């Protein structure tokens, strides 16, 4: 994945995470398709639930 595309995916999924209710985030965590995205030395776990991405974790790669 290109660097710009990874950055945009992380940005959009973070906004969806902020606006989502807790049960939507729980459903995304349990039933969603997960993707690991590497960007600028960090690792993001993005879950796609019903076509919407949600940022679950964003941490430094060690």
N, C-alpha and C positions, 0 to 999 in steps of 0.2 A: 504494500500500500504506500502510495506517495506521501511525503511528509505533510503536504497541504491537506490532503484528503483525511489523513489521520487526525490532524489538528481540528478540522471541521467536524469530524465525527465525534471527537471528545467534547467539543464545545456544545454541539447540539444535544448530545446525550446528557450532558450535565444540566442543561436547561430543562430537559424533560424530567430529569430526576428531581429538580427543585420544585417543579409544579405538580408532581404526581402525589397521589395519596398513598398511604402506607400499604394498603392491600394491593395496589397496582405494582408497587415495588416488590412486594413479597411474591406475587405471581410471576413477575419478570425474573426474579431470582430462581424460583423453583422450576417454572415451565418454559422460560425463555431460552432462545438460542444464544449461547455465550461466545464472544469473540475477544481474544487478547490482542490489544493494539499497543505497539511500541512507538514511543514518540519522545525525543529529546532526553533519553536516558531514563524514562519512566515507563511503567507498564499500566495500562488501563484495561479493566475488564468491563466490557459493554454487553448488556443483555438486550436482545431484541424480543419484545413482547407485542404481538399483534401489529407488527410492522413499525413500531416505535422503539428507538434505541434509548436505553437508560444506562447511565454511568454508575456502576456498582462500586468499583474500587479504582483508585489511582495512586500508585505508590512507586517509590524509587526502586530501580533494579539494582540488586547487590551482587 
